[in-house]
Amino acid sequence: MDSSVTTPAIVISTIGDCLSVWKEVLLGIEEEGIPFVIQNQAAGEVVQSAWQAARQSPLLVGIACNEETLVVHYKNLPTSAPLFTLTYRQNSLDRRSTGNNAARLVKGIPFRDLNA
């Protein structure tokens, strides 16, 4: 992964071709007005990749996904304790709310309830 992200943005690490599965998460981030940068990688473990993305992000928030799982991580959390984890089975509202919440973490405002 590229470690030279200087733009204030959430870093999103994609493992394989998975962005079409998680489009609603990206839309949720955009709704909150926070920029993101997408970095592609050929292989990797999702939780570890999300934590690495958070370490690279000037905003301290990283996301990693493959076709089955998406993880939102915060740089100050332990590697093994991501903030949010989604599976491909979750609905589009949950996905959009997770994107909103990743951006809200950057803004320092309360999260949206995933069950609302």
N, C-alpha and C positions, 0 to 999 in steps of 0.2 A: 504494500500500500504506500501511496505517496504520503510522506510525513511533513510536507511543506504547505499545509493549508494556512493561509494568512488572512483570508477573508472571514469576517465574523459570520459563521454559518454552522449549522448542524452538519456533521459529517455522516453520510449514509454509505455503508459498505455493503455492496451487493455480492453475494456468493452465487455465481451462476446467473442465469437469466430469470430474475424473479420480480422485477419492477412492475410488471403487469398485474401480478397477484396483489401487490401492496399499494396500488395507485391511490386508494382512499386515504392511506396514512400520509402520503405526500400532499394530498389536497388539504388535509387537516392542518398540516404545518403551514401551508400557504395561506389558509384562512386567518391564521394568527399573525401573518406578516413577517415570519422569520425565514431567512434564506437557508438553503441547504446546498451541499456539494455532494455529488454522487461519485464514489470510487468503486470500481469493479475489481474483484479478485476471483481467481479461478477456483480456489478451495479454501476451506477453513471452518472453524467451529463458530457458531453464531454468537454465543455469549462472549467469548473471548474477542471476536471481531468487533462486537459492539463496544466493548470496553476500550479496545485500541482506538476505535473511531472517536470515542469521547475524549481520549487523551490527545488526539490530534486536533480536535475542534477547539477553536478559540472561545466558543460558547460553553464548553465542557459537557456537551450532550452529543452522544453518538448512537447511531442505529445500525444494526446489521440485519440482513435477511437472506434467507434462501427460499425455495419454493414452498416450504412447509412452515417456517417459523420466522417471526420478526421479533427482535429484542431492542428495547430502548435502554440505554445505560447512561449513567452519570459518572463523571470522572472521579468524584470523591467517594464513591461506593466501592466496596470490595469487588474484585473481578467476578466472583461467583454469585453476586447478589444484584442482578439487573433490576431496574425500576419497573419495567413492564415487559411481559412476554405475550405474544399473540400466536395463535396457530391459524392455518389457512381456513379452518372451519368456522372461525368467528365471523359475524356478520359485518356488513359494510359500515354500520353505525359505530360498532366497536372499533373498527379500523380507523375511521375518521376521528373519533374521540381520542384515540391513542396518539395520532398525529397532533391534534390540538394540545394534548397534555405534554408532549415532548416540547412543543413551542412554548407552552405556559411555564414549563420548568425554566426555560431561558429567561422569560419575562419576570419570573418571581411572583406569579399570581396563582391563586388556587386552581387545582385540577378540575376538569369536568368529570362528573360522575358517569362512569361507563354504563351504569344501569338506568340512567335517566332517559 
